[in-house]
Structure formats: structure tokens, C-alpha cells
């Protein structure tokens, strides 16, 4: 593929490129020298699961790999303990090293569901950042001014509203930029909320005598609520490690308007195909449910395989069309020591079954009317249930679990 073709692939679905002219020169130079570009992507493992919002950037990295380039995937085991201030209205909670390393293990497993391991270099930034001497840190801080740091929108808002900004948070963009120096990145890719940090990387590379990296920002993907960016904090995320039926059902629940954006960023289709689908939806030749079904199948197939995607589609139809139970319902055995006089608190039951992450989330699900036991809606979060063989619990429309006592 020539440079124009590569640019067309890379530019599709991006928010901004700093700058397209530099990217073209980098691609031309790579072809001439037969040397792949180093495309940097960094992720702080602040939570253990990767969701579809993260995969927007990962899929673009995969496109770079398909074009013959290499990915430098930096796991921010050092920077995660500081906490990226991007988009924050207050200081983040600091994570322990143990929390970060546990999360990092799951990140590494999950990214290779998308990226080619042979064209990916995984690096932990503690390897160089933990070894920096204080004189090196002072030198790094001399390369950027407070005035430029305060140009950042979230810092400006916090400063004006007299909310505290720690010096540690000022250091974060510099440290992320230093990662680019270590990697000698040609390109850095991230969400639009990372624009400031990545541009700092450009500036620092110039200060350290390197050619500044091209910065590519990707749109932030709205979550299932269709309003806020996908985030575990907002409980509007679709995790790639979630059960196939759960992923499928959540995608089917998104709005028709949001479906187009999901198709563009997650659907692995060409611009021409997307235009064809949009035209088909406008003139009625295509039904939104059929388009969503195709998207849901494609995403489930990517993370769980084709057989799982087919089963998820069939079970979705069974539940929503015929109002039948799914063919396969997970079974959980409750140990007797969890019971008091043969009963268990409903919130505790949901947590044990993995249907809620905490007692507080269980309460919210019950108060929202989303929990049924043997077909009966539970309205009181304090309910104590007597568990018998085959007790059926339903959360929402798609999640089922059978219980027994062992």
C-alpha cells in the first residue's frame, strides 16, 4: 500500500492529528528506510478490566500493525500510582503498588485479544522512572513552564474554583512525556482527553533533541447511557471480559444514533460500508435491530469467538422474542456457612454470584426494579431469601443464575 493509502486508513475515525504533514513525512521515511514506525500507547492500570472505550485506540493500533508498524505499549505501573489528572475536578486517590500490579496482569492478557504480540513491545514505565535521580527530575521540570501547564482546561477550572492541584499532578504530563523520550516514539495515540499530555511529549522530545512525535487523538466512546464517556465509574461500560450474552445484550440496548458511532469506531468496516448502512437506515432498507445484531455479533466474536457470538444472538432472540429462558444458565452453589437459618441476604447473594460487584450496587439494582427471584420482583434490599435447589435469580433482562446449597 502506498503512503496515500496508509494515510486514508490511519485518518479514518480519528479526532485530530498533529500534524497530518508530519505523519505523511514519517510514513514516507519509514517506507524509504524500510523501518517501521514506533507507535506509542500508554495505559495506567487503575482498574482491572478493559472496556470497549479502551478498544477504540487499541483497534487503531492494530491498523498500524496491519500496515507493518510496531506498537510500544507502555503499562504505567509507576504513573498509575500518581493518577492522571485528565478530566478530573479533584485529586485522584493514590493506588498501592499491589493494586497496580494486579491490574497490570489483566491488562497484558486482554490487549493481546486485539494486538499482534509479535509486533507489540510491552514496557513497564517503572523500569526507568523508579530509577531517576532527583537531579534528572529537576532537569525534566525545567523543560516546561507553570503558565503552559495552567493552559490545560481541567487545571484552569480547578485553579479558578480554588480546588487544590498538587505539584505531583503537574509532574504527571512531564512523566508521560518522558516515556516518549525513552521509547523514541514516532507517533503517540490516545483519547481526546489525553491531547494535552501527548502534546507535552512532543515538546519534551524537541527539548531532548529528538524529532517530536506525531500525536493522534481518538474520539471518546459514550457508554450505554449514550451521554457520558464509557467508564466503570459511571457503570455504563461494556467490558471485553464480560460474558458473551452480557456484551451482546448491552450493545443491543444502545440507541440507534449511538449505534453509528459504535459501528465507525468498533465495527472494523470501511467508510463506504458505513455510508451504505447509513443510507439503508435512512430509506428503511435496513432495520436498526438487524444492524445492531451484526455489530454485537462482530464484537462478541472478537473477544469470545464465533460460536459464542452465535449463541448470544440466538439467546437474545429467545429471551426478547419468545420470552423464554436462555439455554445455558450459570449455576452457583451457596455454601451452608453463608446461610443463617437457611436464608441469605439478597444483596450478599448477588455479590456471591458475580451479578453485582458490591452490596451497594446490589441495593441500587433492587431499588431500580431490576432483580427478580423465581419471577417475583424484589423491591426491598433487606430481603432475606430461603435458597432451595434451582432458585432462579434474574438481574435486568439478560442475566440469569440458578442456585443450590452445598
Residue pairs with C-beta under 8 A, 6 or more apart in sequence:
1 9
1 67
3 24
3 27
3 28
3 31
6 27
6 67
7 20
7 23
7 24
7 27
9 63
9 67
10 17
10 23
10 60
10 63
10 64
10 67
10 216
11 17
11 20
12 271
13 56
13 60
13 218
13 219
13 264
13 265
14 60
14 216
14 217
14 218
14 219
15 192
15 217
15 218
15 219
16 192
16 195
16 215
16 216
16 217
17 23
17 214
17 215
17 216
17 217
18 199
18 202
18 214
18 215
18 216
19 214
22 212
22 214
23 187
23 214
23 216
26 37
26 186
26 187
26 214
27 37
29 35
30 36
30 37
30 69
30 186
36 68
36 69
36 70
36 119
37 64
37 69
37 70
37 186
37 187
38 69
38 70
38 72
38 183
38 184
38 185
38 186
38 187
39 61
39 64
39 69
39 70
39 71
39 72
39 185
39 186
39 187
39 188
39 189
40 71
40 72
40 74
40 179
40 180
40 183
40 185
40 187
40 188
40 189
40 213
41 57
41 58
41 61
41 71
41 72
41 73
41 74
41 188
41 189
41 190
42 73
42 74
42 75
42 76
42 79
42 125
42 176
42 179
42 188
42 190
43 54
43 73
43 74
43 75
43 76
43 107
44 76
44 79
44 80
44 83
44 84
45 75
45 76
45 77
45 80
45 100
45 103
45 104
45 106
45 107
46 80
46 83
46 92
46 95
46 100
46 103
47 103
47 232
48 102
48 103
48 106
48 107
49 106
49 110
49 232
49 239
49 240
49 241
50 58
50 106
50 107
50 110
50 111
50 239
50 240
50 241
51 230
51 232
51 237
51 238
51 239
51 240
52 221
52 230
52 237
52 238
52 239
52 240
52 262
52 266
52 299
53 191
53 220
53 221
53 223
53 229
53 230
53 231
53 237
55 114
55 240
55 266
56 191
56 218
56 219
56 220
56 221
56 265
56 266
57 189
57 190
57 191
57 218
58 111
58 114
58 115
59 114
59 265
59 266
59 268
60 189
60 216
60 218
61 71
61 73
61 114
61 115
61 189
62 114
62 115
62 116
64 71
64 187
64 189
65 71
65 115
65 116
65 119
65 120
69 119
70 119
70 120
70 121
71 115
71 119
71 120
71 121
72 121
72 123
72 183
72 185
73 111
73 115
73 120
73 121
73 122
73 123
74 123
74 124
74 125
74 179
74 183
75 104
75 107
75 108
75 122
75 123
75 124
75 125
76 125
76 176
76 179
77 97
77 100
77 101
77 104
77 124
77 125
77 126
78 124
78 125
78 126
78 129
78 130
78 175
79 125
79 129
79 172
79 175
79 176
79 179
80 95
80 100
80 103
81 94
81 95
81 96
81 97
81 100
82 94
82 168
82 169
82 171
82 172
82 175
83 91
83 92
83 93
83 94
83 95
83 169
83 172
84 92
84 172
84 176
84 197
85 91
85 92
85 154
85 155
85 165
85 169
85 172
86 154
86 193
86 194
86 196
86 197
87 154
87 193
88 154
89 154
89 157
89 158
89 163
90 158
90 163
90 164
91 164
91 165
91 166
91 169
104 124
106 241
108 122
110 240
110 241
111 120
112 120
113 240
113 302
113 303
114 302
123 183
125 175
125 179
125 182
128 178
128 182
129 175
129 178
137 171
140 174
140 175
140 178
140 204
141 171
141 174
143 174
143 203
143 204
143 207
143 208
144 173
144 174
144 200
144 203
144 204
146 170
149 155
149 170
149 173
150 156
150 159
151 196
152 173
152 196
153 196
155 165
155 169
158 164
158 165
159 165
172 197
173 196
173 197
173 200
174 200
174 204
176 197
176 198
176 200
176 201
177 197
177 200
177 201
177 202
177 203
177 204
177 205
178 204
179 201
180 188
180 201
180 202
180 204
180 205
180 213
181 201
181 204
181 205
181 208
181 210
184 210
185 201
185 205
185 213
186 211
186 213
186 214
187 213
187 214
187 215
187 216
188 198
188 201
188 213
188 214
188 215
188 216
189 215
189 216
189 217
189 218
190 197
190 198
190 216
190 217
190 218
191 217
191 218
191 219
191 220
192 217
192 218
192 219
192 220
193 220
193 229
194 217
195 215
195 217
198 213
198 215
198 217
199 215
201 213
201 215
202 212
202 213
202 215
203 212
205 211
205 212
205 213
206 212
218 265
219 261
219 265
220 229
220 230
221 229
221 230
221 261
221 262
221 265
221 266
222 228
222 229
222 230
222 236
222 258
222 261
223 229
223 230
223 231
223 234
223 236
223 237
223 238
224 230
224 236
224 237
224 238
224 250
224 253
224 254
225 234
225 236
226 254
226 255
226 257
226 258
228 234
228 236
230 236
230 237
230 238
231 237
235 361
238 247
238 250
238 251
239 247
240 247
240 303
241 303
242 250
244 300
244 304
244 308
244 309
244 311
244 312
245 311
245 312
245 315
245 316
245 326
245 398
245 399
246 398
246 399
247 296
247 299
247 300
247 303
247 304
247 312
248 296
248 297
248 300
248 309
248 312
248 313
248 316
248 398
249 312
249 316
249 396
249 397
249 398
251 262
251 292
251 295
251 296
251 299
252 289
252 292
252 293
252 296
252 316
254 262
254 292
256 281
256 288
256 292
259 288
259 291
259 292
259 295
260 274
260 277
260 278
262 295
263 269
263 274
263 277
263 291
263 295
264 274
266 295
266 299
267 274
267 295
267 298
268 298
269 277
277 286
277 291
279 285
280 286
280 291
281 288
281 291
293 313
293 316
296 309
296 312
296 313
296 316
297 309
297 310
297 312
297 313
298 309
300 308
300 309
300 312
301 308
301 309
311 327
311 328
314 327
315 326
315 327
315 328
316 398
318 324
318 325
318 326
318 327
319 325
319 326
319 397
319 398
320 397
325 392
325 400
326 400
329 392
329 400
329 401
329 402
330 353
330 400
330 401
330 402
331 401
331 402
331 403
331 404
332 352
332 353
332 401
332 402
332 403
332 404
333 403
333 404
333 405
333 406
334 344
334 349
334 352
334 387
334 403
334 404
334 405
334 406
335 405
335 406
336 405
336 406
338 344
338 348
338 352
339 387
339 405
340 384
342 386
342 387
343 384
343 385
343 386
343 387
344 384
344 385
344 387
345 382
345 383
345 384
345 385
346 362
346 366
346 371
346 373
346 378
346 381
346 383
346 384
346 385
347 356
347 359
347 362
347 363
347 366
347 381
348 359
348 362
349 385
349 387
349 393
349 403
350 356
350 361
350 362
350 365
350 371
350 393
350 395
351 357
351 358
351 359
351 362
353 393
353 401
353 403
355 362
355 365
355 393
355 395
355 399
355 401
356 362
356 365
356 395
362 371
362 381
363 381
365 371
365 395
365 396
366 378
366 379
366 380
366 381
366 383
367 381
369 377
369 379
370 395
370 396
371 377
371 378
371 393
371 394
371 395
372 378
372 393
372 394
373 385
373 391
373 392
373 393
373 394
374 391
374 392
375 392
375 394
385 391
387 403
387 404
387 405
388 405
389 404
389 405
390 402
390 403
390 404
391 402
391 403
391 404
392 400
392 401
392 402
392 403
393 400
393 401
393 402
393 403
394 400
395 401
